[in-house]
Amino acid sequence: MTIRALREKNGLTQEQFAAEMDVSRITIARIERGERLVAKTSFICRLMDRFGLTLQEAWDMVYNVDDGGGKREAADAE
C-alpha cells in the first residue's frame, strides 16, 4: 500500500493527512509522487500510531517498497 492509498482509504485530503503527520501538504504531495523520501522517525511513528501499522508496513510505505518485495524508483531525498 502507498501513502496515497492509505490516505484515500481513510477519507483524508492531503491537507488533513499532512496536519495529522505534522508536515506540509506540499511534503505529502511530493512523497506521493515519489519526489521525496521521508527520513524522520517521527513521521514513521505517527503512521504506526494513527493507522495501526507495524514498523515494517510503515517503513515499506514510506520508502516505496512494493508488495512484491521489490523497490520502486524514487527520487533522491531532499
C-alpha positions in Angstrom: 0.0 0.0 0.0 1.2 3.5 -0.7 0.9 6.7 1.4 -1.7 7.9 -1.1 -3.7 4.7 -0.9 -3.7 4.8 2.9 -4.7 8.5 2.9 -7.6 7.9 0.4 -8.7 4.7 2.2 -9.1 6.8 5.3 -11.0 9.5 3.5 -8.4 12.2 4.1 -7.4 15.1 1.9 -3.7 15.9 1.5 -4.2 18.8 3.9 -5.9 16.7 6.6 -3.2 13.9 6.3 -0.4 16.5 6.4 -1.9 18.0 9.6 -2.1 14.6 11.3 1.5 13.8 10.2 2.8 17.3 11.2 4.2 18.1 7.8 3.1 20.4 5.0 0.6 19.5 2.2 3.5 20.0 -0.3 5.6 17.4 1.5 2.7 14.9 1.3 2.3 15.7 -2.4 6.0 15.1 -3.0 6.0 11.9 -1.1 3.0 10.6 -3.1 4.8 11.5 -6.3 8.0 9.8 -5.2 9.9 13.0 -5.3 10.8 12.9 -1.6 11.8 10.2 0.7 10.8 10.6 4.4 13.7 10.3 6.8 12.1 11.5 10.0 11.5 8.8 12.5 8.6 10.8 13.9 6.7 10.5 10.6 7.0 6.7 10.7 5.9 6.6 14.3 2.9 8.8 13.6 1.9 6.4 10.7 2.2 3.5 13.1 0.2 5.1 15.9 -2.5 6.7 13.7 -3.2 3.9 11.3 -2.2 0.8 13.4 0.7 -0.1 11.1 3.6 -2.3 12.0 7.1 -0.9 11.7 7.7 -3.0 8.6 4.4 -1.8 7.0 5.2 1.9 7.7 8.8 1.5 6.5 7.7 -0.1 3.3 5.1 2.5 2.7 7.4 5.4 3.4 10.3 4.0 1.4 8.2 2.9 -1.6 8.8 -0.9 -1.3 6.1 -2.6 -3.4 4.0 -5.5 -2.3 6.2 -7.9 -4.4 9.2 -7.2 -2.2 10.9 -5.0 -4.8 11.8 -1.4 -4.6 10.2 1.2 -6.8 12.1 4.1 -8.4 12.3 7.0 -6.0 13.9 10.4 -6.5 16.8 11.5 -4.3 15.8 12.7 -0.8 15.7 16.4 -0.4 
